[in-house]
Structure formats: structure tokens, C-alpha cells
């Protein structure tokens, strides 16, 4: 296992265990199966385990497995505060104490604000006393390091990074999201601030493994015939020195062992020029199925009417590369989960963006197409519910 340093010089395994997708049977986590997978990971050197309050049964399962095997002190637990459920300041402590009980521990090593969306949301949390609460928990040792997870564009991500003295952050990042989501811009900005970056969705929920076009598979096979698509995705990430730990939702011992094997020899800068070219060709094959040729360069931004143009096009394209649910999910997270909505319907057709697009994309026309495809009844109703719950 390779290790990279966190902000304070502690070793974090480059492979982390994402605990959102434990196998379930009859609606409950299969604890025996999860135990075998977690212990195989620990034995292989994995020391970062990521869960969250809203991952049904996950915190309790992880806590019980670590207790049974007296393994709590061998690992770092990362879990997340569901800040979007907070109604009053007292709720912060209530949720945290519940998480400690579930995890059967007296401290959390890496604690995250779950899906922090924008500066206004962070301002709301600050107004509730979040900074003072964090400071007290850090003094007592109940929280060792504080961070946030994020889905959205790089501009807002960088603003959030600068809004508080964070210890680490977590972003969606993979070879298809290099210029969308927080992207390489956000990754490097975090690294410049000395912050470890935890990677989620390294394989886009398995879609960079199970749904690749034949041309992408041919590009991989031509370069290294016996390397799996998953290994290609992981190696692309670990090739970058700014990446600290990559989460994988491993749900078999074989998968755990295979990922540990790959993680054991992936060093920054280890990909050859030919291997990087194969990944680019695979990405081009995937992009060929897209509806808008947006590269995520962001020359069209900022939109004077707050449309997240690259984020909208990324989600619109994802409808056709990863499936309808994946596209709608990304669009919802990147546009509706904001204090100020940033969806395609905000466009008034001013054309300011098209003056700066190096790809010559008819942005206004494509935004209308995206709005029709993405902003159906589910999106509109869901957005209203979320905004009411979060008091936006």
C-alpha cells in the first residue's frame, strides 16, 4: 500500500474504503460480508474509511465491525454532518452525538460538512455557531480534522476553500470530470493551500467500468491488454501528486484485494506518455456520445444571470453517457442544491456567453435543449422541497 500525507504529516492510504454501498439483504446491511471486506482492507493497509449520517445503516455497521475486531485504533474514520437537516444550533451536537454512538467511538478523525454547496450555505452554518462548535470539538479531541465534501463547479469550490481554515476536502474527480465539477482547477487550488484531497466517484459509480463504448475499450487494450478499466481509472488519479486518497465502494473481498494490488505500485508521474494517450482516446470515445462539445474551459463564465453553463452541459451530456438517473442526479446537485438556483431556466438569452466560447457552441440554443431534458416535474418539485427544508 502506498501512503500520502495529510495536512499534519499523518499517513493516509492512497486507497480509501467508501462505505456507502455495503451489500444489503432484505433491506439490511449484510454485516458478515461487510466485515470480511473491511478486515481484508485493513489487513492490506487501508486506513481511511468514509461513511455519512445519511448512508442508511453504514455508520452503525462500520462501528460494530471495528469494535468486534478491536480495530478502531488501526483506522481513520471519516463521516459527515447532514447540515442540510439542521433546524437550530442545538441540532449540530445532537447529530454528532448520535454519530459517535453509531460508530462506537469517542472521536471522529476526519469530519466533513456533507455536500457543502455554496458560500451562502456556509454563511448560514456560521450564523448557527458552526465555527465555535468546531473549535470546541477540536479542543476536546472529539474531532481531529475538519473538511467538506462538494459537488459543483470549480469557481464556487475555490471560494469555499478560501472561506475557512479547512484541514481537507473531498471532491468528485475522474478522467471524465477533469474539467467539470471541482475539476483539476479545484484540485490544484486545494493542493496549493496544503490541503489533502479525498476523491469520490473515481469511476463515476462504476460507469467508467461497465458502460464504456467499444472504442474506449480498444484504446485501453491496445496500450496494456490485461489492465481493467477500473485500474486505468485509479492509475490516472494516483498519477497526480495532488490526489491524496481515492475512495472505492468495494463490495467483495476480490475487489478489495485487486484494488490494493493496484494501489501498491501507483506513484505520481508513473503513467507513460502512451498510457496517458490511451486515456485521452478513451475519453474522446466517451465524449463522442455527448450532446454538447463543451470542454469545461469556463470562458463563458460568469453568467450575468447565474446559470452554471459548464455544469449544466456536463449533466446534459451525462444523460447520454451514463444514463438518465446519473444526468439528473448531477444536474440536481450542481444547480438546485444552491441558495441561488443556477439551472438552465435562469438563462434570458442575452448571448454574453457565446461571445467568449472558443468552441463556437450555440450556448443559448443548447441551454434550452438542456432545460427541456433536465428540468422536468421531478426536478422542479424536488428543488422546491429541498429549498423549503433548507430554508432557502
N, C-alpha and C positions, 0 to 999 in steps of 0.2 A: 504494500500500500504506500502510495505517495502522500505526503502531508504538506500543507501550506500554512503560513502563519496568519493568525487573526491580528487584530489591532494591537494586542498586548503581548504578542510573541508566543501565544499558545498554538500548538499543533492541531490543525483540523484536517481530517482525512479528505482527500480530493473527491471521494465518493461519499455522499450522504444518503441516508435511508429516508425516503419520503413515505410517511405513514398514513397517507390519505386513502390508499387503495388496498388495504388489507382484504383478503378473501372473506366473504361473508357466506353464511349458510342459514337459511330460514330467517334472514334479516339481522343476524348477529355475526360478529367477527369470529372467525374460526381461530380461537386462541392457540390451540396446539400447533396449527400450521404456521401462524404468525410467529410463535415462539421459536420454531425451528429456523425460520428465515432470519429473525432478528439475531439469534445467537450465532448463526453462521456468519452473519455480517460482522458482529463483534469479534469473533474469532479470526476473521480475515482482516481486521484492523480498522473497520468503520467505527468512527466515534462521534458522528453527528446524526441525530435522529430528529426529524422535523414533523410536528403534528400541529393541531389547532383546536380551539374550543369547538368549532362547528363541524369538525370531522367526526361524524357520529361513532361513538364508542372508541375512537382512536387513542385519546389521552389515557383512558382507563386501561385499555389493553396494553399500551406501552408501559404504563406504571406497574401493572401486575406482572408482566413478563420480567421487567428489570428486578422487581422485588424477589420473585421466585428464584432468580438465578444470581442474586446478590451482585448485580451488575451495574447498579446506579452510578457508582463512582468510576466506572470504566468508560462512561459516555457523556456526551453533552446533549442535553435536551433543549430543543428549540420549540416553543409553542407561541400562540398568537392570541392577543386580546381582541375580542369582537367589538371594537369601538363603535361600530355602526348599530349595536344593540343598546348602547348606553343611553339611559334616560336622565340620570342625575349623577353627580360626582361620587356618591356612595357606591354606585354600581361598579366602579372600577375595582375597588377592593373586593367586592362580592364575587365578581367573576374570577379574579386572581386566586382567591382562597379556594374556590371550587376547583380550579385547575390544579392547584397544589394537592388537593385531596385526591383527585382522579389520578394524578401522576405519582402519588405516594412519595412525595419528596418535600423538602423544606426550601428548595430554591430552584429557579429556572436559569439555566446557563445563558441562553440566548432568547430574549423575549421580544416579540415583534408586534407593532401595530398592524393588524391584518388588513391588507388591501387598502392602505392609505391612498386616498385618491387625489387630493389636491391641497394647496396651501390653506384654503378656507376651511377644509375639514380639520387640518392640523390646528388652525386658529381656534376652532370650536373646542377641540380637546384641551388646548392650553387654557382656554377660559374656564374649563371644568377643573383645573388644577392638575393637569396631567404631568407637567414638568416637576412640580413639587412632589407628586406621588412617586414618580420615577426616582427622584433624588433620594427620597426616604427609603425606597426598596433597595437601591444600590448601597446606601449606607449600611443597611441591615444585612446585606448579602443575599436577600431573597431573590434579587435579580442581579446577575453578573454583568450582562451586556444588553444593550437596548438597540433595537433597529426597527425596520418596517419592511413589509412586502408591498409590491407595486405592480399594477397593470396600467399601462397608459403610455403617453408619448414621452420622448426624451426631454423636452423642454420643461415640463412640469416635474419630472423626476429630478432633474438637476436643481430646480427651485426647492424641492423638498429636502434634498441632500444638504442644501445650504441653510435651511430654516432652523436646524437644531444640531447639537453636537452628537450625532449618532455614532454608534460603535460598529455597525454593519448594516447591510441591506440585502434584499432578496428580489430578484427580477426574473421575468420570463426572457430567455435568451437561447437561441439555437441558430443554425446556419441559415434558416429561413427568416429569422427575426433580427438579422444583423442591423437592419436599418428601420425597423419598426419597434413598437413597444419602447422600453428604455434604450434598447439598442447599444451598439458599440460606443456611441457618444456618452450615454449614461454610465456604461461600464467603466470607461476610461476616466470620466469625471470622478466617480467614486474612488477609483484607484489613486488618482491624484490627491485626493483627500486622505489617503491612507486607510480606506475602509475596505474590509473584506467584502466580497460579493458572492452571495449564495445564488445558485442558478436553479430555477424551477422550469418545468416544461422543456427539458433539453431535447426531447424527441417529439414535442407537440402532442403529448398524451398518447404516444405510440404511432402517430400518423406518419412520422418520418421513418417508420419501420414497416408498417402494414399497408400503406396506401401509396407507395411510390410508383410513378409511371415507369414503364419498361426502359425508357431511355436513361432514366436516373440509375436504375439498377445496372444497366450495361456500362455506364461510366464508372461505377464502383468496381464492377467485376474486372474491367479492363485494367484498372490500376492495381488492385490487390484482390485476386479472385476469391480468397477464403475469408474475407473480412465481412462481417454482417453490417447491415445498415445502422444498427444501434451503435456498433463500435465506431463507425465513421462519425456519427453524431457526437459521441463522447470525446473522441480524439480531437475533433475540431474545437471543442470547448477547452479541453485541457491543454491544447497547444498555445492558449493565450495566458500569459502570466498574470493578467488582471483577474482571472477567474479563480476563486478560492475553493469552492466546494460545489459539486454538481449533485442535485437530488435525483434519485431514481426511485420510483414506486415499485419496488421489487416484490413480486408475489410468488416466487418459487425459489427453492434453495439453488437450483441450477442457474437461475438468473443472477442470484447473489454472487455465486462463485465466478460466473462469467464476467460480471461487471468488475469484480475485484481483480480478476486477471488483467483486464484491460487497464484498470487504474494503476496497476503496479509498475507500468513502464511508460506512462504518458507524461512527458516533460514538456515545459514550454519551449516552443520552437522546434519540436520534434517532427512535425509534418514536413515531408519533402515538397518541392515545387510541384511534382507530378501528382501527389496526393491532394494538394490544395486545388490543383486544376480539376481533378476529378470531382471534388465537392462543388466547385463552381459550375461544372457541367450538369451535375445532378440538380443543383438549384435552378439552372436555366430550364431544365426539362420540366421541373415543377411549375416554374413561372409561366411556361408556355400555356398552361391551362388557366391562367388568370384572366380576369376581365379588364383590368386596368394596368397599364405598364408603368405603374408608379414605383420608383426606386427608393422612396423614403428620404430623398435628399433634403426636404423641408424648405426649399427655396420659396415655396408658395406660402409659407407661414411667416408671421402670424396672420391669421384671417381676421379682418376687422370686425367680423360678426361671430368670432369664436368657434367656427367649425374646425374640428380636428380632421383636416383633409387627409393627411397620410394615414391616420388611424382608421378613418372611415374606409379608405381604399384597401387597407390591409385586411380589414374584416370582410369587405365585399369580395375580395379575391379568395379569402379563406372559405367562403361558401362553396367555391368550385374546386379548391384543392383538398380541403379537409372535411367537407360535409356541412350541411346546413346548421346543425347544432353548434359546431365549432365556430362558424362565422358569426352566428347570432350571439353566442356567449362572449366572444371577443368584442363585438360591437357594443354590447350592453355594458361591459366592464369599462371600456375606453370612452364611452360617450354619456351614458345615462348615470353611472355612478360618480357623478360630479355635482358639486354645489351649483355650478352653472353648466347646463347641458351643452354638449359640443357636437351634436349629431348633424347629419346632412340636411335635415329640415331647417336648420338655422340659416342656411345659405339664402341670400336675397338676389344672387345673380349679378353682383357688381363687377365681376371679372378681374378684380385686383390680382387674384392668384394666378390667372392664366398669363399675365404679363411676365411672370418670373419663372414659369415652368420650363426647364431645359429639355424636357421630353415632348413638349408641344401637346400635352394632354388637354382635351376639351373638358376641363375640370367641372365646369358648371353642368354640362350635359351628363357627365359620369356621376356627379353627386346626386342628380335627380334619379338616375338608374339605381344607385345605391340606396337612396331613401325608399324607393318603391320596394326593393328587395329586402331591406333590413328593418324598416320601421313599420311593421305590421301591428295588429292589435296586441300581441303578446308583449312587444317592446314598449308600446305606449302605456299599457296597463301596468306592466312591471315597473316602468320608470316612475309612474305616479305613486305606486305603493312604496317603493324604496325611498322616494323623496319625502313621503309622509312619515315613514318610520324614522328616517334620519333627520327629520325636521328641517329639510331644505326649503 
